[in-house]
Structure formats: structure tokens, C-alpha cells
């Protein structure tokens, strides 16, 4: 097994502000939107945010705010190796305290979104309103303040590993979205004003504050039949692991 650190190639955060509604549920649903919703503003560097917010208006109505952060990773340097595990490390931003649970989801079918734009708000959707999870939910978030770097590391699931492997030796890549778990991913009904559940996210392009993936991978091994036995059924040849075999009897 080998482990490789992959830093993000593209990054950014998008916010969508919903319309003013008489009910908190309607205000949040409008802010969350669907796969055709365009954001109101973007943050491409510095401190972005991810999370969910409901704010009461002066007239007693409500307005919702949905924040999403995105990171794209080119994993092609792994080459022909099989990826067996991935963890993501994101540095908390310094612009807000930590609040609310969160989750990593698939974004943009794992393609590079380039320079973040308001049109990227809906990258997390794989259908009109559904998302693909890349992790379990996490209850804590470490912001960056008081000398604390704010490191947040989470294991990605088998779906993320499979999608990273699907690109083959020259096109392995992963694009992730960081979102509020309860109201954005699970889309629970906002039956009351849940307030501000927003986490700061560092959108750093260099140095120790960069988002990264820790990718565990192994050589794909000898890929041909031996004595009419297919490679998938071969773990060792003459006591040698197939991952360490490039040729058999010179072939």
C-alpha cells in the first residue's frame, strides 16, 4: 500500500439567498433550490462558508440562506494503481464560529468546475433535488482562530473511492461539495427558525491551509491469465503477491 497527498486544483464557495416567505420551511426550501438554481454570490479565495441559515425579517417573515463549498482534485498522478481509501482534510475558515453538522457530497459528476461561478451553486445535485453522499455526517467543525489551524478530516465512502477509480489511469478525479447535513443533504423540514448553522471554510491555494485528499492505493498487479485462470482469481504466483509481479517466465 502507498499513500499520496493530493491538493485541490480548484476551490470556491457559493451562496443562494431565498425569497422572503411567511413560513421558515418555505424560506429554506427556496434557499436550497434545485438543480437549476443559480447562486447570488461567490467566494473564490480567502474565507468561504458552508451551511444553512434562517433569518427573521422585520415584518415577522423569514429568509433562507444556503452556503456550499466546493473542491476539485486531480488524482491522475496515482496512475494505474487501485485506490482503496480516501480521506478529505479541509481547513476551517476564520470568518465564523463553527455551527451545525455537515457532510461531503459528490459535485459536478467529479469534473473540474474551474473558476467558481454563481451557476455552480447546484453542482451538488445528481437529479432535480437529490444528492450523492461521499461521507457520513460529522457533528463537529474546527474553525481557524486563536492559533488553531482548524483541521477537519473525514473519511470518504466506497462510492467516492469507486468514482475516483472509474476514470482509469489517466483521468482519476474527484469533485466534492461541503454542505449542511440536516437541512441541505437530508432536507429535513424546517419547522421553525433554526438560526445560523454556518461553518467557515478556508479557500487557500497554497501552503498548509490547502484542502487535500489522502489517497491510499495499491499496484493493480499482474493483469493476464495464468494457466487459464483469470487475474481476478489470482492473489499469488509461487508465493509472490500478484501486485508485485509484472511478468511471468519473462512474458
NORDA-V264578 format. One record per residue. RES is the residue in one small letter. PSI is psi in whole degrees, 0 to 359 (none if undefined). Layout:
{{RES PSI} {RES PSI}}
//
This chain:
{{x 143} {x 157} {x 130} {x 137} {x 127} {x 120} {x 153} {x 143} {x 328} {x 152} {x 159} {x 169} {x 146} {x 141} {x 141} {x 130} {x 121} {x 171} {x 167} {x 127} {x 160} {x 341} {x 145} {x 322} {x 314} {x 322} {x 318} {x 315} {x 323} {x 323} {x 320} {x 318} {x 204} {x 199} {x 359} {x 5} {x 135} {x 138} {x 172} {x 328} {x 162} {x 158} {x 119} {x 347} {x 171} {x 235} {x 117} {x 190} {x 156} {x 141} {x 198} {x 148} {x 140} {x 133} {x 132} {x 139} {x 170} {x 332} {x 4} {x 4} {x 191} {x 153} {x 136} {x 151} {x 129} {x 124} {x 133} {x 140} {x 142} {x 144} {x 134} {x 139} {x 127} {x 115} {x 14} {x 342} {x 345} {x 331} {x 222} {x 358} {x 152} {x 125} {x 129} {x 339} {x 149} {x 136} {x 146} {x 137} {x 121} {x 136} {x 132} {x 145} {x 167} {x 6} {x 356} {x 156} {x 166} {x 138} {x 134} {x 148} {x 167} {x 170} {x 154} {x 132} {x 163} {x 144} {x 137} {x 33} {x 30} {x 25} {x 155} {x 127} {x 354} {x 222} {x 127} {x 142} {x 164} {x 332} {x 348} {x 358} {x 321} {x 14} {x 338} {x 344} {x 134} {x 357} {x 199} {x 323} {x 3} {x 153} {x 161} {x 120} {x 140} {x 3} {x 172} {x 170} {x 152} {x 138} {x 343} {x 152} {x 131} {x 110} {x 169} {x 95} {x 161} {x 32} {x 354} {x 124} {x 337} {x 49} {x 130} {x 113} {x 134} {x 141} {x 135} {x 154} {x 182} {x 331} {x 317} {x 317} {x 315} {x 316} {x 326} {x 322} {x 337} {x 342} {x 347} {x 188} {x 334} {x 358} {x 31} {x 129} {x 163} {x 135} {x 124} {x 151} {x 140} {x 123} {x 165} {x 136} {x 309} {x 312} {x 333} {x 306} {x 303} {x 341} {x 44} {x 150} {x 129} {x 85} {x 346} {x 173} {x 106} {x 359} {x 214} {x 111} {x 72} {x 132} {x 135} {x 139} {x 127} {x 128} {x 61} {x 140} {x 357} {x 162} {x 195} {x 347} {x 8} {x 147} {x 145} {x 158} {x 138} {x 112} {x 121} {x 131} {x 162} {x 150} {x 140} {x 344} {x 185} {x 128} {x 22} {x 163} {x 148} {x 119} {x 44} {x 17} {x 128} {x 153} {x 325} {x 338} {x 0} {x 120} {x 329} {x 151} {x 119} {x 41} {x 1} {x 130} {x 138} {x 335} {x 341} {x 11} {x 123} {x 333} {x 153} {x 122} {x 46} {x 1} {x none}}
//
